[in-house]
């Protein structure tokens, strides 16, 4: 990552942390004040990419692939129990099918 990109990332984070709209002009102002050398197209790209997005929410949920999942505790426990039962049955079926596929063939015979 170049210093231009990194500077834009930090500028966007600073603006978001202060609840200021992230615009190319504001990113450019922060980079100029911080004496960061940058290509003039980066602030516009970052501002356009972050337009309409809540940066602080994105940072808070960085480890999750999707938003938080909310389910009733009883329903989740019941579904988990059913999945466990199905998973216990599935390996037996797979072992049988592997044996059927290998009838009459042995690698070491």
N, C-alpha and C positions, 0 to 999 in steps of 0.2 A: 504494500500500500504506500503510495507516495505521500509526501508531506502535504500536498494540496488536498488529497482525499481525507487524510487524517485531520487536517485543520478544519475542513468542512464538517466532519463528524463531530468534533469537539464543539464547534460553534453551534451546530444544531442542538447538541445536548445542553449547552449553556442556555440557549434561547428557550428550549422546552422546559428546563428546570425553573426558569423565571416566569413561566406561563406567557411567553411572548410568541406571537406567530412566527413561524420559520419561513422567511422570505429570502430571496437571493440577495437583496440589498442589505439586510441585516447580517447575513452570513458574511458578506463582503466587508461590511463595516468592522465586524469583530476580527476578521483576518487582517485587515489593514492596521487596526489598533495594536494587534499582537505582533506586527511585523512579520507575518507569515507570507512567504512567496508562494503564489498559487496561479494556476492557469485560470483565466477569467470565465471559463465555461463551467467549472465545478460548482460554484454556488447555485447557479441556475438549475443544474441537474439535481443537486441535493434537495433544493426547495421544491422542485416539481415532484420528485419521488416521495417526499414526505408530506405533500399537500393533502390535507384532510385526514391525516393519520395522527393518532395519539402516541407520541414517541415514548412517553413514560409508561404507558400500558404495554408497549412493545418490549421495553426493557424488563418490565416486571414478569412477563410471560415468555422470556427468551428460551427457557428450557422446555416448554411444552409445545407440542406440535399444533395444538388447537387451544381454544379457550377452555376455561374450567368446565368440567362436566358435573352437573348437579343431578343426583338421582335419589329416590327415596331409599333409605337404608334397608328396609325389608325387601324391596324389589331387587336391589343389588345383591343381597346375600342369597336370595333364592336363585337368581340367575347364575351366580358363581357356583352354587352347589350343583346345578344342572350341568354346567360346563365341565365340572370336575368329573361327574359321572360319565359324560360323553367321552372325555379324554381317556378315562380308564378303559372304556370299551374299545376305543379306536386302535390302540397299539396291538391288541390281540388280533384284530382283523388284518392289520398290516403284516404281522409275522406269518400268518397263514398264507397270505397272498405271495409273499416272498418265497415260501417253501414250494408253493404250487408252480411258480415261475421257474424254479431251479430243478424240477423233476428230471432225473436222468443225467444231470450235468454236474460235474465236479471239477474244479480247477486243478486239483492235484491227482486225478485218476489217470 
